[in-house]
Amino acid sequence: MKGYLDRNPRLKQFIHWLLIPRHEARPRRWVSWFVNPFIHKRHRTSMIRSSVRMDVLPFNAFSLGDRSVIEAFSVVNNGVGPVSIGDRCTVGIGSVVIGPVSIGHDVIIAQHVVLSGLNHSYEDVTRSIREQPVVTRPIVIEEECWIGANAVITAGVTIGRHAVIAGGSVVTRDVPPYSVVGGNPARLLKQYDPEEKAWVKPAVRV
């Protein structure tokens, strides 16, 4: 189907207009009410607060796991990539999740966190950045992580299992499992040493 639409740009444009008003990211009400509930996987015990802006469309995947909560005034957008949120997760108040993003089980995301697997191209100086195509690289947050308030996770970053991102951090590269990072750009602050069975500071900060 996707290949057929790609070969028929006018039909693709018309279908896109049926799903989303022009120059907007939010789907039409009929898509949210009558299409998405039958396509996307949302566990019956999950919760999405009424003030959440769900810019979720049927042509990319969205899933929300068992007992997971998306808190008030957050935004979830799968327009350019799928969004998967595992079991027992919290997406904190006012956070933004723009796919492609994959979040494992038991992840805590605090308030006003931004996860964006999307970037804008800017290389062509003869056109405005708005007119240039977007590029995507998946964000992966593995199980048991804690993302502190006001953190920003940039496209292409993987955060390893049981890692902690300090509040206000800007994470531009991968985070090892069982580590604590913080700052702008984020750097390694502590890491769990299984031999000492303790969280230790690195000998040389990177």
PAZAPA-4460 file (N, C-alpha, C; in steps of 0.05 Angstrom, whole numbers, plus 32768, in hexadecimal, padded with zeros to 4 digits):
% residues 206
    n_x    n_y    n_z   ca_x   ca_y   ca_z    c_x    c_y    c_z   seq   type   mol
   8010   7FE8   8000   8000   8000   8000   8011   8019   8000     1      M     A
   8026   8019   8011   8037   8031   8013   8045   8036   7FF8     2      K     A
   804F   8020   7FEC   805C   8023   7FD2   8049   802E   7FBD     3      G     A
   8030   8025   7FBD   801C   802F   7FAA   8017   804C   7FAE     4      Y     A
   8015   8055   7FC7   8010   8071   7FCC   8028   8082   7FC5     5      L     A
   8040   8077   7FCA   8058   8086   7FC2   805A   808B   7FA4     6      D     A
   804E   8078   7F94   804E   807B   7F77   8038   808D   7F6D     7      R     A
   8026   8094   7F7F   800F   80A5   7F78   800D   80BD   7F8B     8      N     A
   801E   80D1   7F87   8021   80E7   7F9A   8007   80F6   7F9F     9      P     A
   7FF6   80F9   7F8A   7FDD   8108   7F8E   7FCA   80F9   7FA1    10      R     A
   7FC8   80DE   7F9D   7FB8   80CE   7FAF   7FC3   80CF   7FCB    11      L     A
   7FDE   80CD   7FCD   7FEB   80CE   7FE7   7FE4   80E9   7FF5    12      K     A
   7FE6   80FF   7FE6   7FE0   8119   7FF1   7FC3   811B   7FFA    13      Q     A
   7FB1   810F   7FEB   7F94   8110   7FF2   7F8F   8100   800C    14      F     A
   7F9B   80E8   800E   7F97   80D8   8026   7FA3   80E6   803E    15      I     A
   7FBA   80F3   803A   7FC7   8102   8050   7FB4   8118   8059    16      H     A
   7FA7   8126   8046   7F94   813B   804D   7F7C   8130   805C    17      W     A
   7F73   8118   8055   7F5D   810B   8064   7F64   8106   8081    18      L     A
   7F7E   80FF   8085   7F87   80F8   80A0   7F8E   8110   80B1    19      L     A
   7F9B   8124   80A5   7FA6   813B   80B3   7F9F   8155   80A4    20      I     A
   7F95   8169   80B2   7F91   8183   80A5   7FAC   818E   809B    21      P     A
   7FAC   819D   8086   7FC4   81A8   807A   7FD3   81B9   808E    22      R     A
   7FEE   81B6   808E   8000   81C5   809F   7FFC   81BF   80BD    23      H     A
   7FF0   81A8   80C4   7FEC   81A1   80E0   7FF8   8185   80E5    24      E     A
   7FFD   8180   80FE   8007   8166   8106   7FF2   8154   8113    25      A     A
   7FDD   8161   811D   7FC8   8152   812C   7FB5   8145   8118    26      R     A
   7FAE   812C   811C   7F9C   811E   810A   7F7F   8129   810C    27      P     A
   7F6F   8125   80F8   7F53   812D   80F9   7F45   811C   810F    28      R     A
   7F30   8128   8119   7F21   811A   8130   7F18   80FE   8128    29      R     A
   7F0E   80FB   810F   7F04   80E0   8107   7F1A   80CB   8108    30      W     A
   7F33   80D4   8102   7F49   80C1   8103   7F4E   80B8   8120    31      V     A
   7F4E   80CC   8132   7F53   80C6   814F   7F3D   80B5   815B    32      S     A
   7F24   80BA   8152   7F0D   80AC   815E   7F08   8090   8152    33      W     A
   7F0A   808E   8138   7F00   8077   812A   7F15   8066   811C    34      F     A
   7F2E   806F   811A   7F43   8060   810D   7F58   8057   8121    35      V     A
   7F64   806A   812F   7F7B   8063   8141   7F74   804E   8156    36      N     A
   7F5C   804E   8162   7F57   803A   8177   7F58   801D   816C    37      P     A
   7F53   8019   8152   7F53   7FFF   8147   7F6E   7FF7   813B    38      F     A
   7F81   800A   813A   7F9B   8004   812E   7FB1   8003   8142    39      I     A
   7FB1   8016   8155   7FC7   8018   8168   7FC1   8007   8181    40      H     A
   7FD7   7FFE   818E   7FD6   7FEB   81A4   7FD9   7FFB   81BE    41      K     A
   7FC2   7FFE   81CC   7FC2   800B   81E6   7FB6   7FF8   81FA    42      R     A
   7FC6   7FF1   820F   7FBC   7FDF   8223   7FA4   7FEB   8232    43      H     A
   7F91   7FDA   823A   7F79   7FE3   8247   7F7E   7FF0   8262    44      R     A
   7F95   7FEA   826F   7F9C   7FF6   8289   7FAC   800F   8286    45      T     A
   7FB3   8017   826E   7FC3   802F   826A   7FB2   8048   826D    46      S     A
   7FBE   805F   826F   7FAF   8078   8273   7FBC   808F   8264    47      M     A
   7FAB   809D   8255   7FB4   80B5   8247   7FA2   80CC   8251    48      I     A
   7FAE   80E0   825F   7F9E   80F6   826A   7F90   8105   8254    49      R     A
   7F79   8111   825B   7F68   811D   8247   7F75   8135   8239    50      S     A
   7F89   8142   8246   7F95   815A   823A   7FAD   8153   8228    51      S     A
   7FB4   8139   8226   7FCA   8131   8215   7FC4   8136   81F8    52      V     A
   7FD7   8140   81E9   7FD3   8144   81CC   7FDF   812B   81BE    53      R     A
   7FCD   811B   81B3   7FD5   8102   81A5   7FD5   8107   8187    54      M     A
   7FED   810F   817D   7FF0   8113   8160   7FF8   80F7   8155    55      D     A
   7FE6   80E4   8156   7FEB   80C9   814F   7FDB   80C1   8136    56      V     A
   7FE9   80B7   8123   7FDD   80B0   8109   7FDE   8093   8103    57      L     A
   7FCD   8089   80F1   7FCC   806C   80ED   7FE3   8060   80DD    58      P     A
   7FF2   8071   80CE   8007   8066   80BD   8021   8060   80CB    59      F     A
   8024   8067   80E4   803B   805F   80F4   8031   8053   810F    60      N     A
   8040   8041   811A   8037   8032   8132   8037   8044   814B    61      A     A
   8025   803F   815D   8025   804A   8178   801B   8034   818A    62      F     A
   8029   8031   81A1   8020   801D   81B5   8026   8028   81D1    63      S     A
   8015   8021   81E4   8017   8029   8200   8011   8011   8211    64      L     A
   8024   800A   8223   8023   7FF1   8231   8012   7FF1   824B    65      G     A
   8012   7FDB   8258   8003   7FD5   8270   800B   7FE9   8286    66      D     A
   7FF6   7FF7   8291   7FF9   8009   82A8   800C   8021   82A2    67      R     A
   8010   8027   8289   801F   803F   8282   800D   8057   8281    68      S     A
   8019   806F   8287   800A   8088   8289   8018   809E   8279    69      V     A
   8009   80AC   8268   8012   80C4   825C   8004   80DB   826A    70      I     A
   8014   80EB   8278   8009   8100   8289   8000   8119   827A    71      E     A
   7FF2   812A   8288   7FE5   8142   827D   7FF7   8154   826D    72      A     A
   7FEC   815F   8257   7FF9   8173   8246   8011   8169   8237    73      F     A
   8014   814F   8236   802A   8143   8225   8022   8142   8208    74      S     A
   8035   813D   81F7   8031   813A   81DA   803E   8121   81D1    75      V     A
   802F   8110   81C2   803A   80F9   81B5   8035   80FA   8197    76      V     A
   804A   80F7   8187   8048   80FA   816A   8056   80E3   815C    77      N     A
   8047   80D4   814C   8053   80BF   813D   8053   80C4   811F    78      N     A
   8051   80DE   8117   804E   80E5   80FB   8065   80DD   80EA    79      G     A
   807E   80DE   80F5   8095   80D6   80E5   80A3   80BD   80EF    80      V     A
   8098   80B1   8104   80A4   8098   810E   8094   808C   8124    81      G     A
   8095   8072   8128   8085   8065   813C   808C   806C   8158    82      P     A
   8079   806A   816A   807D   806F   8187   8074   8057   8196    83      V     A
   8086   804B   81A5   807F   8033   81B5   8087   8038   81D2    84      S     A
   8073   8036   81E4   8077   803A   8201   8070   8020   820F    85      I     A
   8083   8015   821F   807F   7FFB   822B   806C   7FFC   8243    86      G     A
   806E   7FE7   8253   805D   7FE4   826B   8068   7FF4   8282    87      D     A
   8055   7FFD   8293   805B   800B   82AC   806E   8023   82A9    88      R     A
   8068   8032   8294   8078   804B   828E   8068   8064   8295    89      C     A
   8076   8079   829B   806A   8093   829F   8076   80A7   828D    90      T     A
   8066   80B5   827D   806F   80CC   826E   8064   80E5   827D    91      V     A
   8076   80F5   8288   806F   810A   829A   8061   8121   828E    92      G     A
   8056   8132   829F   8046   814A   8297   8056   815B   8283    93      I     A
   8049   8162   826D   8055   8174   825A   806C   816A   824A    94      G     A
   806F   8150   8249   8085   8144   8239   807D   8141   821C    95      S     A
   8091   813F   820A   808D   813C   81EE   809C   8123   81E4    96      V     A
   808D   8112   81D5   8099   80FA   81CA   8093   80FA   81AC    97      V     A
   80A8   80FD   819C   80A5   80FE   817F   80B5   80E6   8173    98      I     A
   80A7   80D4   8166   80B3   80BC   815B   80C7   80C2   8145    99      G     A
   80D8   80AE   813F   80D7   8093   814A   80E4   8091   8166   100      P     A
   80D4   8087   8179   80DD   8083   8195   80D3   8068   819F   101      V     A
   80E5   805A   81AC   80DE   8040   81B9   80E5   8042   81D6   102      S     A
   80D2   803E   81E8   80D6   8040   8205   80D0   8025   8211   103      I     A
   80E3   801A   8220   80E0   8000   822C   80CE   8000   8244   104      G     A
   80CC   7FEA   8253   80BB   7FE8   826A   80C7   7FF7   8282   105      H     A
   80B6   8000   8294   80BE   800B   82AE   80CF   8024   82AB   106      D     A
   80C9   8035   8298   80D8   804E   8294   80C8   8065   82A0   107      V     A
   80D7   8076   82AF   80CB   808E   82BA   80D5   80A6   82AA   108      I     A
   80C3   80B5   829F   80CA   80CE   8291   80BD   80E4   82A0   109      I     A
   80CD   80F7   82AB   80C3   810C   82BC   80B6   8122   82AB   110      A     A
   80B2   8139   82B7   80A3   814F   82AA   80B4   815D   8295   111      Q     A
   80A6   8166   827F   80B2   8177   826B   80CB   816C   825E   112      H     A
   80CB   8152   8259   80E0   8144   824B   80D9   8144   822D   113      V     A
   80EE   8147   821C   80EA   8146   81FF   80FA   812F   81F4   114      V     A
   80EC   811D   81E7   80F8   8107   81D8   80F1   810B   81BB   115      L     A
   8104   8111   81AA   80FE   8116   818E   8110   8106   817C   116      S     A
   8104   80F3   816D   8113   80E4   8159   8114   80F2   813E   117      G     A
   810C   810C   813E   810A   811C   8126   811E   8132   8126   118      L     A
   812A   8137   810F   813A   814F   810B   8133   815C   80F1   119      N     A
   8137   8176   80EF   8132   8185   80D6   814D   8188   80C7   120      H     A
   814B   8184   80AC   8163   8189   809B   8166   81A7   8098   121      S     A
   817F   81B0   8095   8184   81CD   8092   819B   81D2   807E   122      Y     A
   81A6   81BD   8072   81BE   81C0   8062   81BA   81D1   8049   123      E     A
   81A2   81D1   803D   819D   81E0   8025   8196   81FD   802C   124      D     A
   81A9   820F   8028   81A4   822B   8031   8193   823B   801D   125      V     A
   818C   822E   8007   817A   823C   7FF4   815D   8238   7FFB   126      T     A
   8157   8227   800E   813C   8223   8017   813A   8227   8035   127      R     A
   8123   822F   803F   811F   8232   805B   8120   8216   8068   128      S     A
   8127   8215   8081   8128   81FB   8090   810D   81EE   8090   129      I     A
   80F8   81FE   8092   80DD   81F3   8092   80D7   81E3   8079   130      R     A
   80E2   81EB   8062   80DD   81DE   8048   80ED   81C5   8044   131      E     A
   8101   81C0   8054   8113   81AA   8050   8109   8191   805E   132      Q     A
   8110   8179   8054   8105   8161   805F   810F   815C   807C   133      P     A
   8100   814D   808B   8108   8145   80A5   8117   812A   80A3   134      V     A
   8128   8126   80B7   8137   810C   80B9   8131   8100   80D4   135      V     A
   8130   80E6   80D5   812A   80D9   80EF   813F   80C4   80F6   136      T     A
   8144   80C2   8110   8155   80AD   811B   8148   80A4   8135   137      R     A
   8145   808A   8139   8135   8080   8150   8143   8086   816B   138      P     A
   8132   808D   817E   813A   808F   819A   8131   8075   81A7   139      I     A
   8144   8069   81B6   813D   8050   81C5   8143   8055   81E2   140      V     A
   812F   8051   81F3   8133   8052   8210   812E   8036   821B   141      I     A
   8142   802A   8225   813F   800E   822F   8131   800E   824A   142      E     A
   812D   7FF6   8255   811C   7FF2   826D   8128   8000   8285   143      E     A
   8116   8008   8297   811D   8011   82B3   812C   802B   82B4   144      E     A
   812A   803C   829F   8138   8056   829F   8128   806B   82AE   145      C     A
   8136   8080   82B6   8129   8097   82C2   8134   80B0   82B4   146      W     A
   8122   80BF   82A7   8129   80D7   8298   8120   80EF   82A9   147      I     A
   8132   80FF   82B2   812B   8116   82C4   811E   812D   82B5   148      G     A
   8111   813E   82C5   8101   8154   82BA   8112   8166   82A8   149      A     A
   8105   8170   8293   8110   8183   8280   8128   8178   826F   150      N     A
   812B   815E   826F   8140   8152   825F   8138   8152   8241   151      A     A
   814C   8152   8230   8147   8150   8213   8158   8139   8209   152      V     A
   814A   8126   81FB   8158   810F   81EE   8157   8113   81D0   153      I     A
   816D   8115   81C3   816E   811B   81A7   816C   8101   8196   154      T     A
   8167   8105   817C   8163   80EF   816A   817B   80DC   8168   155      A     A
   8176   80C2   8167   818B   80AF   8164   8198   80A4   817D   156      G     A
   818F   80AE   8194   819B   80A7   81AE   818E   808D   81B9   157      V     A
   819F   807C   81C4   8196   8065   81D3   819E   8068   81F0   158      T     A
   818B   8065   8202   8190   8067   821F   818E   804B   822B   159      I     A
   81A4   8041   8235   81A6   8026   823F   8195   8021   8257   160      G     A
   8191   8007   825D   8180   7FFE   8273   8188   800B   828D   161      R     A
   8174   8012   829D   8178   801C   82B9   818A   8035   82BA   162      H     A
   818A   8044   82A5   819A   805D   82A5   8189   8074   82B0   163      A     A
   8197   8088   82BA   818A   80A0   82C5   8194   80B9   82B6   164      V     A
   8181   80C9   82AD   8188   80E2   829F   8181   80F9   82B2   165      I     A
   8194   8108   82BB   818F   811E   82CE   817E   8133   82C1   166      A     A
   816E   8140   82D2   815C   8155   82C9   816B   816B   82BA   167      G     A
   815F   8175   82A4   816B   818B   8295   8181   8182   8282   168      G     A
   8186   8168   8280   819C   815F   826E   8194   8160   8251   169      S     A
   81A8   8163   823F   81A4   8160   8222   81B5   8149   8219   170      V     A
   81A7   8133   8212   81B5   811A   820C   81B8   8117   81ED   171      V     A
   81D1   8118   81E4   81D7   8118   81C7   81E5   80FF   81BE   172      T     A
   81EC   80ED   81D1   81F9   80D4   81C9   81F0   80BE   81DC   173      R     A
   81F6   80A5   81D4   81EC   808E   81E3   81F5   808E   8200   174      D     A
   81E3   8083   8211   81E9   8082   822E   81EC   8064   8236   175      V     A
   8202   805D   8243   8206   8041   824A   81F1   8037   825E   176      P     A
   81EB   801D   825F   81DA   8012   8274   81E5   8018   8290   177      P     A
   81D4   801A   82A3   81DC   801D   82C0   81EF   8034   82C4   178      Y     A
   81E7   804B   82B9   81F8   8063   82BC   81E6   807B   82C2   179      S     A
   81F4   8090   82CB   81E7   80AA   82D0   81F5   80BF   82BF   180      V     A
   81E6   80CE   82AF   81F1   80E3   829F   81E3   80FE   82A5   181      V     A
   81F1   8114   82A1   81E5   812E   82A5   81F5   8144   8297   182      G     A
   81E8   815A   8293   81F5   8171   8287   81EC   8177   826A   183      G     A
   81F8   818B   825E   81F2   8193   8243   820C   8199   8235   184      N     A
   8215   8187   8223   820A   816D   821E   820F   815A   8235   185      P     A
   81FE   8145   8237   8200   8133   824E   821A   8123   824E   186      A     A
   8225   8120   8266   823E   8110   8269   823A   80FC   8280   187      R     A
   824B   80E8   8280   8249   80D2   8293   8250   80DD   82AF   188      L     A
   823F   80D9   82C3   8243   80E1   82DE   824A   80CA   82F0   189      L     A
   823A   80B4   82EE   823F   809C   82FE   8237   8084   82EE   190      K     A
   8242   806D   82F6   823B   8054   82E9   823C   803E   82FE   191      Q     A
   822A   802A   82FB   8229   8014   830F   8240   8001   8309   192      Y     A
   824F   7FFA   831E   8265   7FE7   831C   825B   7FCD   8329   193      D     A
   8256   7FB8   8319   824C   7F9F   8324   825F   7F91   8337   194      P     A
   8279   7F96   8334   828D   7F89   8346   828C   7F97   8362   195      E     A
   828B   7FB1   8362   8289   7FC0   837B   826C   7FC1   8386   196      E     A
   8259   7FBB   8374   823D   7FBD   837B   8236   7FD9   8385   197      K     A
   8240   7FEC   8376   823B   8008   837E   823C   801A   8365   198      A     A
   822F   8032   8367   8230   8046   8352   8249   8056   8356   199      W     A
   825A   8057   8342   8275   8065   8345   8278   807A   832F   200      V     A
   8288   808E   8335   828E   80A2   8322   82A3   8098   830F   201      K     A
   82A2   80A0   82F5   82B6   8096   82E2   82D1   80A2   82E8   202      P     A
   82E7   8094   82E2   8302   809E   82E7   8307   80B7   82D5   203      A     A
   82FD   80B6   82BC   82FF   80CC   82AA   82E4   80D1   829F   204      V     A
   82DA   80E9   82A3   82BF   80F0   8299   82C0   80F3   827B   205      R     A
   82AB   80E9   826E   82A9   80EB   8251   828F   80F9   824A   206      V     A
***
